[in-house]
Amino acid sequence: MSSASAALPQPGRTKAFLRLVMIEHSVFALPFAYIAALTAMFQSDKNIHWGRLLLVTIAMVGLRTFAMAANRIIDREIDARNPRTAHRELVTGAMSVKHAWTGALVALVFFLGAAALLNPLCLALAPIAVIPMVVYPYGKRFTNFPQAILGLAQAMGPVGGWLAISGEWSWDAVVLGLAVGVWIGGFDLIYACQDVETDREIGVLSVPARFGIPAAIWGARGCHAVTTALFVWYAVTTGAGAFFWLGLVIVAGAFLYEHSIVKPHDLSRLNRAFFSVNGFIGIALFVCALLDLLVRGLTV
């Protein structure tokens, strides 16, 4: 390390860990856990139970934080060989593996603790939710479809949000979970396109690396068409009102915009599609779903 770089202030461990796990990306999955939880409350007694909603938040953020930390730890050698990811904290030394594992285990304890406080079924199923979070980073080593594992992991959010409130299995929540899983798997197909050459060089498996960027882009378009259909299915089975349907129109428009700015021969606006558009989709649908439930009688 040069004297100039050594003189630069290093971030604290907590700050470095939050950067490591990209805590702000909770915006992708958390809104859908809220939609499921609030719908379950509406169907139960039409009252918002703030304590349970707080526990859902702790559980979701805890599990996602554990998953991201484990992902970064497991992938640190791959990240070091990819110019795009070589700046990550475990590669540069801003965060040690020991401290990353400590943060991951603390997050896991919060997840399990929140699950235990919610209901026995949540606690019993909690270990199952952890499995795909750990398997996913290894997926790129043995399958060309690691995005499918990521989708399965993300699909558990809405299912867990519903279980947290009702304590009972719900196929409506499964439909919403599948929608979220296919959606996130689809936009991860787009995101993986930027690493095609590096992935091929170092042996990382993915749809773009195996089948090419055009196939991945078309795969993402297909995923988002399926996502839209699953959202419609969820709206029908839960008796959603006008505001939720308005949200679906907004989501469909966002999908069209996303795929209009990312093309097989032009990935220059990929980050806008990945971060801005997909973040907007989760927030927009949550706001519309909340308004819909409030109009239909959900009490704050």
Secondary structure, DSSP 8 states (H G I E B T S, - for coil): --HHHHHS----HHHHHHHHHTGGGGGTTHHHHHHHHHHHHHHHTSB--HHHHHHHHHHHHHHHHHHHHHHHHHTHHHHHTSTTTTTSHHHHTSS-HHHHHHHHHHHHHHHHHHHHHH-HHHHHHHHHHHHHHHHHHHHHHH-S-HHHHHHHHHHHHHHHHHHHHHSS--HHHHHHHHHHHHHHHHHHHHHHGGGHHHHHHHT---HHHHH-HHHHHHHHHHHHHHHHHHHHHHHHHTT--HHHHHHHHHHHHHHHHHHHH-BTTB-TTHHIIIIIIHHHHHHHHHHHHHHHHHHTT-B-
